[in-house]
Amino acid sequence: MEALIQSPMFEGKDGKMNLGLDSTALREDRYFIAGRAIAVSLVHGGPPPGFFAPTLYAFLVGEKSSIKPVLEDIADADLYEKVKKLSECTSLDDLLHATEPLQDYLANAGFVEGLNTLGVLNAIPMHPDSFRPLMCHEPCALTADIMDHLFHIRLSEVGSNKRRAEERVVPFWRDYLQDVKGKYCS
């Protein structure tokens, strides 16, 4: 997933990435491979992408009513200008002329077909709330329980002086977490 985030196939702000247009990746069918890699990773319990922009996810889920892209979603300067021209069109002729370079942008990418591997693409619209935290970055509050599970306590050898000291410290750590939990969390 880290390689996908850093590839030119995705662009945008951290945690809110959209598909970018990479002609080399398009020719080499890398969008299809990326979609397939994400699908296989999800099915086999691997790491989820977690970096899709809400707009991209809404498109995948088929939530057409919630798709509200803004120009700032577009990181590519050339594409930004083309879409900006669309937004400034005042006649049907202007609109038709401005859409010509954009018509096959997503259709040719193959990303969606790659996500269809192992039936993932069909499952996403059926369970959008379950897939959303896997596909999109959703920051969560750091809780005492999460903090406690971040660390694995490795104690020194049984009977050693270090071990006795460590065994006294662990309850203090857990008490601290409970105190913080009571103070800052409801």
N, C-alpha and C positions, 0 to 999 in steps of 0.2 A: 504494500500500500504506500509505503514511503517513496518508492520509485515512481509511482503514478502521480503522487502529489508534486514531485519535482519535475515531472515530464512536461514538455510544452503542450501536451494534449489537454491539460487542465490549467486554468488561469484564474486569477482573482485573489481576494484577500484570504489569509489563513482561516481555515474552517468554513469558508464560504466560496468554494471554487465551482466554476462553470466549465463547460467544455470549451477548449480553445481550438482554433483551426490550425492544425499542423499538417501541411501538405505532404511531408515525408511520411508521417504516421498514417495519413489517409491512404497513400499509395501502398504502404507496406501492411495495411490492414491491422495496425496496432490498436485502433479504437475497438475493433471487434475483440482483439486479444485482451484488452483492458477490461472490457465488459465481462468477458468470460472469466478472467482472473478474479474479478470481484464476486461473480456468481459462485464460483467454486470455493472461494474463501468463505463466503457466508454459509454455504451448505455444509462445509466441513468444519465449522466452528473456528475458522481462522480469524485474523483481525478484520474488522469491518472497515470500510473506507473512512467514514466519519468526517469527510471534508466537503461533501456536496453542499452547494448553496440551496437554500430553501426553494428557490425558483426551479432549479434543475430537478430537485426531488419531486416537486409538485407536478412537473411535466411527466416524470416517470410513473407516478402514481395515477395520473390521468385526472388530477384535480384542477380542471381547467378554470373553475371559478376562483381558485385561490392563487392562480399564477398572475403575479403583479410585478413583472420585471421593471426595473428602472435602468436608465442609461448607465448609471454608475456600476451596474453588474458587469458591464463589458470592459474587460481589461485591455483587449487588443485595440490599439489606437485606430487602425484602418477600419476594423469592423465597427468601432464606436462611431466613426464619421459616417459610415454607410447607414447605420441605424438612425443616427441623428437626422440624416437627410430624410429618412422615412417619416420621422416625427414632424418634420417641417413641411411635408407635402400639403399642397392646397388644392390639388386637382387629381382626378383619377389617372390621367395620363402621367403626371409626375410620380404618383404612387407606383404605377406599373413599371415605369422606367427604373425607379429606385429599388424595386424588389428583385429585379433580374439577377444581380450578383449574389443574392442571399437564398434563393429558392431551394437549393439542394444542400444547404449547410449541414443540417443534422441528418437528413435522409441518407446521405452518402457516407457518413462517418462510420456506420456499422456498430457503434457503441451499444445501441439498444438491442440489436440482434445478439451481440455477445452476452448481454445480461439475460437473454432468454435461455442460456445454458442451464441445464438441470431444472428448468421451470421457474427460475427465480423471478424473471420479469412478470410472469403471470401471478406469482404470489405477492408481489409488492402492492398492487392495487387492492388485493383481497385483505391485506393486513397492514395498511399504511402506518398506523400508530406503532406497530411493532418494529417496522423497518426504519422509521424516521430516526431513532437514536443511533442506529447502525450506519446510516448513510449520511446524516447531517451532524455537524458539530453542535451539541447542545450542552453548554457549560452547566455543571451542577454544583450545588453548594458542598463544600468540604465539611463532612460531619465527623463526630468523634469516632463512630464505627468505621468509617472509611479510613480515617487516620490510623486507627488501631490495626486495620488489616493491611496497611501499607508496609508495615514492618514485621519481620520474622525474627523473633528473639532467639539468638544463639548464645547459650550460656557456656561458660568455661567448664573445665573438667570437674566432675563431682568430687567434693571433698577439698577443693582448693580454696584459698582465701578469696581469690577473685570471684569464684562462684557464690560464696556467701554474700559478698557485697552486691553482686548482680541480683541475687534473689531478693535483697532488700529494696533495690531500686525499682524493679518491675512493678510492684504494687503502687509505688508513688506515681509512676508514669500513668498507670490505668486510673488512679484517683484523679490525677490532673485532667485526663481526658473527660472523665465524668463531671468534674467541676466546670470545665469549659462548656460541656454539653448543657448543663443546667443553667449556666449563666447566659449563653448566647443563642441557644436553640429552644424552641418551644416544645 
